[in-house]
Amino acid sequence: MTFSLNEVEALAKRATRGAGYPWGLAEEAGKATRWLCARGLDGTGELAKLLEMNLASALETHALRDLRAPWQASEVLCPLLAGAALSDHAGTLAHGPLRMQQVARPLVMVPFAAAAARQARSLVTVSSGNWSAVTDGTDLSLSGPAPRNADALSVESGGRLAVPAPRRSRAVPDPAHWAVLNRFAHRTYAPATEESRRLGAGSAASDND
């Protein structure tokens, strides 16, 4: 089954909020998931696997200790938090590579690197081991499979944009991953009360006293 990118973004946002992240980060997660899916990547799968790590239950241990290099957290570094920090400090790439350690689901960092590339109007490369992603903010080229977790991650200006990934207008998520996002999203829905059920759609009752 396919879904529009608008549907992907909306569900990803709500799922991230349901997993315990603040609404601001949830909005960024929605945009990042959409960006990946628009380039034919498994953005919904990456987000589902990230949310299942339950990092939001102790988010302070997965946030940057400080902005001194290398960027790291007390435990594994959350790519949503690191990505948001990268967006806020994209100018640091002009002074050399930005190093990070122990980054979960590093592919999630790529849309944030794309935002940095748009700000700098230059190419930005994200790499770890044999994997690299090069983007100018719009197009993306990949080399090698993205690791599940990156012991060491580098984000730097420059690179070579090879054959860009084809753009997509719809996503084809794995049903299991889509179900995971729906499960988290349902946590944001207010439980029905007797009053809301009584005044539900199609009810003849009135709420006027």
NUMI-246803 format. One line per field, with one value per residue: x, y, z of N, C-alpha, C in turn; residue number from 0; residue in three letters. Coordinates in Angstrom, 1 decimal. Example, Ala and Ser with C-alpha at 12.3 -4.5 7.8 and 13.67 -1.06 7.14 Angstrom:
! residues 2
n.east c(13.2_12.8) .
n.north c(-5.7_-2.2) .
n.up c(7.8_7.1) .
ca.east c(12.3_13.7) .
ca.north c(-4.5_-1.1) .
ca.up c(7.8_7.1) .
c.east c(13.2_12.9) .
c.north c(-3.3_0.0) .
c.up c(7.8_7.9) .
n c(0_1) .
res c(ala_ser) .
! end
This chain:
! residues 209
n.east c(0.8_0.5_1.4_0.7_3.2_2.4_0.8_2.6_4.4_2.6_1.8_4.3_5.1_3.1_3.5_6.1_5.7_3.9_5.7_7.0_8.6_9.1_6.8_8.0_10.4_9.1_7.8_10.1_10.9_8.9_9.2_11.8_11.4_9.7_11.4_13.3_11.7_10.9_13.0_13.2_14.0_13.8_12.3_10.2_10.7_13.2_12.5_10.6_12.1_13.9_12.1_11.3_13.5_13.1_14.2_13.3_12.3_14.3_15.4_17.3_19.7_20.4_21.0_23.1_26.0_27.5_28.5_31.1_33.6_34.3_30.8_28.7_26.7_25.6_24.8_23.8_23.6_20.9_19.6_17.7_17.8_20.5_20.4_18.7_20.4_22.5_21.2_20.9_23.5_24.8_26.7_29.1_30.3_31.7_34.2_35.4_35.3_32.5_32.5_30.9_29.9_28.8_26.1_22.7_20.8_21.9_21.1_18.9_20.0_20.6_18.6_18.7_21.3_21.0_19.4_21.4_23.1_21.5_21.4_24.1_24.5_26.0_27.6_27.1_28.5_27.7_29.1_30.1_32.3_32.1_30.0_28.4_26.7_25.8_24.7_23.1_21.1_18.8_19.1_20.4_23.0_24.1_26.4_27.2_25.7_23.6_24.6_23.2_23.8_26.1_29.4_31.3_30.7_30.8_30.3_30.5_31.5_31.3_32.2_31.2_28.6_27.2_25.3_22.1_19.6_16.5_13.6_10.6_7.0_5.3_5.1_6.1_5.7_7.0_4.5_4.7_6.3_4.8_2.7_3.9_4.4_1.8_0.9_2.4_1.5_-1.2_-1.1_-1.3_-3.9_-6.8_-8.5_-11.8_-14.5_-17.5_-19.1_-18.1_-18.6_-21.4_-22.0_-21.1_-20.3_-23.2_-24.9_-28.0_-28.1_-27.7_-25.3_-26.0_-27.0) .
n.north c(-1.2_2.2_5.6_9.1_11.7_13.7_12.3_10.5_12.3_13.5_11.2_10.4_12.6_12.6_10.1_10.3_12.2_10.7_8.8_10.1_12.4_16.0_18.3_20.0_18.6_16.4_17.5_18.1_15.4_14.4_15.9_15.1_12.4_12.4_13.6_11.7_9.6_10.8_10.5_7.9_6.3_4.3_5.8_5.7_3.2_3.6_5.6_4.2_2.2_3.7_4.9_2.7_2.2_3.6_5.9_8.3_8.0_8.5_11.0_13.0_11.6_11.0_13.2_15.9_16.3_18.7_21.3_20.9_19.3_15.8_15.5_14.0_11.9_10.9_8.3_6.4_8.6_10.5_10.8_12.7_14.7_15.4_16.1_18.3_20.1_20.3_21.7_24.1_24.9_25.0_26.6_25.9_24.0_25.2_25.5_23.1_19.5_18.0_16.0_13.1_10.8_7.4_7.3_6.8_5.2_6.6_7.4_9.0_11.4_12.5_14.2_16.5_17.2_17.9_20.2_21.8_22.0_23.5_25.9_26.7_26.7_24.7_21.6_18.8_16.2_13.2_10.7_7.4_4.9_2.6_3.8_6.6_9.7_12.2_15.4_18.2_19.5_19.3_17.2_13.8_11.5_8.2_6.0_2.7_0.7_2.1_2.2_0.5_1.7_4.2_4.2_6.1_9.2_11.5_14.8_17.0_19.8_19.8_17.3_14.8_14.9_12.2_10.1_11.2_10.1_8.9_10.9_10.7_10.7_9.4_7.1_3.8_2.1_-0.5_-2.7_-3.6_-1.6_0.6_0.0_0.1_2.9_3.8_2.7_4.1_6.6_6.5_6.9_9.5_10.2_11.3_9.5_8.2_9.7_9.2_11.4_12.3_10.2_10.1_12.5_12.0_11.6_11.7_11.6_12.3_13.9_16.9_19.4_21.6_23.4) .
n.up c(0.0_-0.8_0.4_0.6_0.7_2.5_4.2_5.3_6.7_8.5_10.1_11.1_12.6_14.6_15.7_16.8_18.7_20.3_21.2_23.1_22.7_22.5_21.0_19.2_18.3_17.3_15.1_13.5_13.1_11.6_9.2_8.5_8.1_5.9_4.0_3.6_2.6_0.2_-1.3_-2.0_0.1_3.1_5.1_7.0_8.2_9.4_11.3_12.8_13.9_15.4_17.3_18.6_20.2_22.4_23.4_24.3_26.9_28.6_27.9_28.4_28.7_26.2_24.8_23.6_25.5_25.5_23.3_22.5_20.5_20.3_19.4_21.7_23.8_27.1_26.9_24.0_21.2_20.3_17.1_16.3_18.2_17.9_15.2_15.3_16.7_14.9_12.8_14.1_14.4_12.0_10.8_11.9_10.3_8.4_9.5_9.6_9.7_11.5_14.3_15.6_18.1_18.7_17.5_17.1_14.6_12.1_9.5_9.9_10.4_8.0_6.6_8.2_7.7_5.1_5.4_6.6_4.4_2.6_4.0_3.9_1.3_-0.1_-0.7_1.5_3.4_5.0_6.9_7.8_8.5_5.8_4.7_3.2_2.7_0.5_0.0_-1.5_-0.3_-1.7_-3.6_-3.4_-2.9_-2.3_-0.8_-0.1_2.6_5.1_8.5_11.4_13.9_14.5_15.4_15.1_13.6_10.9_9.8_7.3_5.2_1.6_-0.8_-3.3_-5.4_-6.7_-8.8_-8.3_-6.0_-7.2_-7.2_-5.3_-5.1_-3.5_-0.7_0.1_2.6_4.8_6.0_8.7_9.9_9.5_11.1_13.6_13.8_13.8_16.2_18.1_17.5_18.3_21.0_21.4_21.2_22.8_25.3_24.9_26.5_28.6_28.0_25.6_23.9_24.1_22.7_20.2_16.7_14.7_16.7_18.3_20.5_22.3_23.2_24.4_27.2) .
ca.east c(0.0_1.3_0.8_1.3_4.2_1.7_0.3_3.9_4.8_1.6_1.9_5.6_5.0_2.2_4.1_7.2_5.1_3.4_6.8_7.5_9.4_8.4_6.2_9.0_11.2_8.2_7.6_11.3_10.9_7.9_9.8_12.9_10.9_9.2_12.5_13.9_10.8_10.8_14.2_13.1_14.6_12.9_12.2_9.3_11.3_14.2_11.8_9.9_13.2_14.4_11.2_11.3_14.6_12.6_15.2_12.6_12.0_15.4_16.0_18.5_20.9_20.7_21.2_24.5_26.6_27.8_28.8_32.5_33.8_33.2_29.4_28.3_25.8_26.0_24.5_23.8_23.2_19.6_19.8_16.7_18.4_21.8_20.1_18.3_21.6_23.2_20.5_21.1_24.9_25.3_27.8_30.4_30.8_32.7_35.5_36.0_34.3_31.9_32.6_30.0_30.2_27.7_24.9_21.7_20.1_22.5_20.4_18.0_20.7_20.8_17.7_19.2_22.5_20.4_19.1_22.6_23.6_20.8_21.8_25.5_24.6_27.1_27.4_27.5_28.7_27.6_29.8_30.5_32.8_32.0_28.8_28.4_25.6_26.2_23.5_23.1_19.9_17.7_19.4_21.1_23.6_24.5_27.4_27.2_24.5_23.7_24.7_22.2_24.3_27.5_30.4_31.9_30.0_31.4_29.5_31.4_31.2_32.0_31.8_30.8_27.2_27.1_24.0_21.2_18.5_15.3_12.6_9.3_5.9_4.6_6.0_5.6_6.3_6.7_3.3_5.0_6.8_3.7_1.9_4.6_4.1_0.4_0.8_2.9_0.6_-2.4_-0.9_-1.6_-5.3_-7.5_-9.4_-13.2_-15.3_-18.9_-19.7_-17.7_-19.3_-22.8_-22.1_-20.3_-20.9_-24.5_-25.7_-29.1_-28.0_-27.2_-24.5_-26.5_-27.7) .
ca.north c(0.0_3.5_6.7_10.3_12.2_14.4_11.3_10.1_13.4_13.6_10.1_10.4_13.6_12.2_8.9_10.7_12.8_9.6_8.1_10.9_13.5_17.2_18.5_20.6_17.5_15.6_18.2_17.8_14.0_14.3_16.5_14.3_11.1_12.8_13.9_10.4_8.8_11.4_10.1_6.5_5.6_3.7_6.8_5.2_2.1_4.2_6.2_3.2_1.5_4.7_5.1_1.4_2.2_4.2_6.9_9.5_7.7_9.2_11.8_13.8_10.8_10.8_14.5_16.3_16.8_20.1_21.5_20.7_18.1_15.3_15.5_12.8_11.9_10.0_7.0_6.6_9.9_10.5_11.6_13.8_15.8_15.8_16.8_19.7_20.9_20.6_22.7_25.4_25.3_24.6_27.4_25.3_23.2_26.1_25.5_21.8_18.4_17.9_14.6_12.6_9.4_6.6_7.9_5.8_5.3_7.8_7.8_10.0_12.6_13.1_15.3_17.6_17.7_18.6_21.6_22.6_22.3_24.6_27.1_27.0_26.6_23.9_20.1_18.3_14.8_12.5_9.4_6.5_3.7_2.5_4.5_8.0_10.3_13.5_16.1_19.7_20.0_18.7_15.9_13.0_10.3_7.3_4.9_1.7_0.6_2.9_1.3_0.7_2.7_4.7_4.4_7.4_9.8_12.8_15.7_18.0_20.5_19.3_16.0_14.7_14.4_11.3_9.9_11.4_9.2_9.4_11.5_9.9_11.4_8.5_6.2_2.4_1.6_-1.8_-2.7_-3.7_-0.4_1.5_-0.4_0.6_4.3_4.0_2.3_5.2_7.8_6.3_7.3_11.0_10.4_11.4_8.4_8.6_9.7_9.0_12.6_12.4_9.1_10.5_13.5_11.6_11.8_11.0_11.6_13.3_14.6_18.3_19.8_22.9_23.3) .
ca.up c(0.0_-0.8_1.1_0.2_1.6_3.5_5.2_6.0_7.6_9.6_11.0_11.7_13.6_15.7_16.3_17.5_19.9_21.1_21.8_24.3_22.3_22.5_19.7_18.2_17.7_16.5_13.8_12.8_12.8_10.5_8.0_8.2_7.5_4.6_3.1_3.2_1.7_-1.0_-2.1_-2.1_1.3_4.1_6.3_8.0_8.9_10.2_12.4_13.6_14.7_16.4_18.3_19.4_21.1_23.7_23.9_24.9_28.3_29.4_26.7_28.8_28.6_24.8_24.3_23.6_26.7_25.2_21.8_22.2_19.7_19.4_19.9_22.2_24.9_28.2_26.3_22.6_20.8_19.5_15.8_16.2_19.0_17.2_14.0_15.6_17.1_13.6_12.1_14.8_14.4_10.7_10.5_12.4_9.2_7.7_10.2_9.5_10.0_12.8_14.6_16.6_18.6_19.2_17.0_16.7_13.3_11.5_8.3_10.3_10.4_6.7_6.3_8.9_7.0_3.9_5.8_6.7_3.1_2.0_4.6_3.5_-0.2_-0.5_-0.5_2.9_3.4_6.3_6.7_8.9_7.9_4.4_4.3_3.1_2.0_0.0_-0.4_-1.7_0.3_-2.4_-4.2_-2.4_-3.4_-1.2_-1.0_1.0_3.4_6.4_9.7_12.4_14.8_14.1_16.5_14.8_12.5_10.5_9.0_6.8_4.0_0.5_-1.3_-4.7_-5.6_-7.9_-9.4_-7.3_-5.8_-7.8_-6.3_-5.2_-4.6_-2.6_0.0_0.2_3.8_5.3_6.8_10.1_10.3_9.5_12.3_14.7_13.9_14.2_17.6_18.9_17.3_19.1_22.4_21.5_21.1_24.1_25.4_24.8_27.8_28.4_27.4_24.1_23.2_24.0_21.8_19.1_15.3_14.4_17.9_18.3_21.7_22.2_24.3_24.9_28.5) .
c.east c(0.9_0.6_1.5_2.3_3.6_1.3_1.5_4.3_3.9_1.7_3.2_5.7_4.3_2.9_5.3_6.7_4.6_4.5_7.4_8.4_8.5_7.8_7.1_9.9_10.3_7.9_8.9_11.4_10.0_8.6_11.0_12.5_10.4_10.3_13.1_13.0_10.7_12.0_14.3_13.7_13.5_12.8_11.3_9.9_12.4_13.6_11.2_11.0_13.8_13.4_11.1_12.5_14.3_13.6_14.5_12.2_13.1_16.1_17.2_19.8_21.3_20.9_22.7_24.9_26.9_28.2_30.3_32.7_34.5_31.8_29.1_27.3_26.3_25.8_24.5_23.1_21.9_19.8_18.8_17.3_19.7_21.5_19.6_19.4_22.4_22.5_20.7_22.5_25.6_26.6_29.2_31.0_31.8_34.1_36.1_34.9_33.8_31.9_31.5_30.3_28.9_26.3_23.9_21.1_20.6_21.8_19.4_18.7_20.8_19.9_18.2_20.5_22.1_20.0_20.3_23.2_22.8_21.2_23.2_25.6_25.8_26.8_27.8_27.5_28.6_28.2_30.1_31.0_32.8_30.8_29.0_27.1_26.0_24.9_23.8_21.9_18.7_18.0_20.3_21.8_24.2_25.6_27.5_25.9_24.7_23.8_23.5_22.5_25.7_28.3_31.0_31.2_30.7_30.4_30.4_31.0_31.9_31.6_31.5_29.4_27.2_25.7_22.9_20.1_17.3_14.3_11.3_8.2_5.0_5.5_5.3_6.3_6.1_5.5_3.7_5.5_5.7_2.8_2.6_4.3_2.7_0.2_1.3_1.9_-0.7_-2.3_-1.2_-3.1_-6.0_-8.5_-10.9_-13.8_-16.7_-19.6_-19.4_-18.4_-20.8_-23.0_-21.3_-21.0_-22.2_-25.4_-26.8_-29.0_-27.4_-26.4_-24.9_-27.3_-29.0) .
c.north c(1.2_4.6_8.0_10.8_13.0_13.4_10.7_11.1_13.5_12.5_10.1_11.4_13.1_11.0_9.3_11.4_11.7_8.8_8.9_12.1_14.8_17.5_19.1_19.6_16.6_16.2_18.0_16.4_13.8_14.8_15.6_13.0_11.3_12.9_12.6_9.6_9.5_11.1_8.6_5.7_5.2_4.6_6.3_4.1_2.7_4.9_5.2_2.5_2.4_4.8_3.8_1.3_2.9_5.2_8.0_9.2_8.3_10.1_12.6_12.9_10.6_12.1_14.9_16.8_18.3_20.1_21.4_19.4_17.1_15.4_14.1_12.9_10.9_8.6_7.2_7.9_9.8_11.3_12.7_15.0_16.3_16.5_18.2_20.6_21.2_21.7_24.1_25.8_24.8_25.4_26.8_24.4_23.9_26.0_24.1_20.7_18.4_16.4_14.3_11.2_8.7_7.2_6.8_6.2_6.6_8.2_9.0_11.4_13.3_14.2_16.6_18.2_18.4_20.0_22.5_22.9_23.4_25.9_27.6_27.1_25.9_22.4_19.8_16.8_14.3_11.1_8.7_5.2_3.7_3.2_6.0_8.5_11.8_14.2_17.6_20.3_19.5_17.3_15.1_11.8_9.5_6.4_4.0_1.7_1.4_1.9_1.5_1.7_3.0_4.9_5.8_8.0_11.2_13.5_16.8_18.6_19.8_17.9_16.0_14.1_13.6_11.2_10.1_10.3_9.7_9.9_10.7_10.9_10.7_7.6_4.8_1.8_0.1_-1.8_-2.8_-2.4_0.7_1.3_0.1_2.1_4.6_3.7_3.5_6.4_7.7_6.8_8.8_11.2_10.4_10.2_9.0_8.6_9.4_10.2_12.6_11.3_9.5_11.6_13.2_11.8_11.0_11.0_12.6_14.2_16.0_18.6_21.1_22.7_24.1) .
c.up c(0.0_-0.1_0.6_1.2_2.7_4.6_6.0_7.0_8.8_10.6_11.8_12.8_14.8_16.5_17.2_18.8_20.9_21.8_22.9_23.9_22.3_21.1_18.7_17.5_16.9_15.2_12.9_12.3_11.6_9.2_7.5_7.5_6.1_3.6_2.7_2.3_0.3_-1.9_-2.2_-1.0_2.3_5.3_7.4_8.8_9.8_11.5_13.4_14.5_15.7_17.6_19.2_20.4_22.4_24.3_24.7_26.4_29.2_28.4_27.1_28.6_27.1_24.1_24.4_25.0_26.6_23.7_21.5_21.4_20.5_20.1_20.4_23.4_26.0_27.7_24.8_22.2_19.9_18.3_15.7_17.0_18.4_15.9_14.2_16.0_15.8_12.9_12.7_14.7_13.1_10.3_10.9_11.3_8.4_8.2_10.2_9.8_11.4_13.2_15.7_17.0_19.0_18.8_16.6_15.4_12.5_10.2_8.6_10.3_9.1_6.3_7.0_8.3_5.7_4.3_6.0_5.4_2.4_2.7_4.1_2.0_-0.7_-0.2_1.0_2.8_4.9_6.0_7.9_8.3_6.4_3.8_4.2_2.3_1.7_-0.5_-0.6_-1.0_-0.4_-2.9_-3.2_-3.2_-2.2_-1.7_0.2_1.8_4.7_7.5_10.6_13.5_14.4_15.3_16.4_13.5_12.2_9.6_8.6_5.5_2.8_0.2_-2.8_-4.8_-6.9_-8.4_-8.3_-7.2_-6.5_-6.8_-6.4_-4.6_-3.7_-1.9_0.0_1.4_4.1_6.2_8.3_10.6_10.4_10.7_13.5_14.9_14.3_15.7_18.5_18.7_18.1_20.5_22.5_21.4_22.5_24.2_25.4_26.2_27.5_27.7_25.9_23.3_23.0_22.9_20.5_17.8_15.2_15.6_17.8_19.6_21.4_23.4_24.9_26.2_28.5) .
n c(0_1_2_3_4_5_6_7_8_9_10_11_12_13_14_15_16_17_18_19_20_21_22_23_24_25_26_27_28_29_30_31_32_33_34_35_36_37_38_39_40_41_42_43_44_45_46_47_48_49_50_51_52_53_54_55_56_57_58_59_60_61_62_63_64_65_66_67_68_69_70_71_72_73_74_75_76_77_78_79_80_81_82_83_84_85_86_87_88_89_90_91_92_93_94_95_96_97_98_99_100_101_102_103_104_105_106_107_108_109_110_111_112_113_114_115_116_117_118_119_120_121_122_123_124_125_126_127_128_129_130_131_132_133_134_135_136_137_138_139_140_141_142_143_144_145_146_147_148_149_150_151_152_153_154_155_156_157_158_159_160_161_162_163_164_165_166_167_168_169_170_171_172_173_174_175_176_177_178_179_180_181_182_183_184_185_186_187_188_189_190_191_192_193_194_195_196_197_198_199_200_201_202_203_204_205_206_207_208) .
res c(met_thr_phe_ser_leu_asn_glu_val_glu_ala_leu_ala_lys_arg_ala_thr_arg_gly_ala_gly_tyr_pro_trp_gly_leu_ala_glu_glu_ala_gly_lys_ala_thr_arg_trp_leu_cys_ala_arg_gly_leu_asp_gly_thr_gly_glu_leu_ala_lys_leu_leu_glu_met_asn_leu_ala_ser_ala_leu_glu_thr_his_ala_leu_arg_asp_leu_arg_ala_pro_trp_gln_ala_ser_glu_val_leu_cys_pro_leu_leu_ala_gly_ala_ala_leu_ser_asp_his_ala_gly_thr_leu_ala_his_gly_pro_leu_arg_met_gln_gln_val_ala_arg_pro_leu_val_met_val_pro_phe_ala_ala_ala_ala_ala_arg_gln_ala_arg_ser_leu_val_thr_val_ser_ser_gly_asn_trp_ser_ala_val_thr_asp_gly_thr_asp_leu_ser_leu_ser_gly_pro_ala_pro_arg_asn_ala_asp_ala_leu_ser_val_glu_ser_gly_gly_arg_leu_ala_val_pro_ala_pro_arg_arg_ser_arg_ala_val_pro_asp_pro_ala_his_trp_ala_val_leu_asn_arg_phe_ala_his_arg_thr_tyr_ala_pro_ala_thr_glu_glu_ser_arg_arg_leu_gly_ala_gly_ser_ala_ala_ser_asp_asn_asp) .
! end
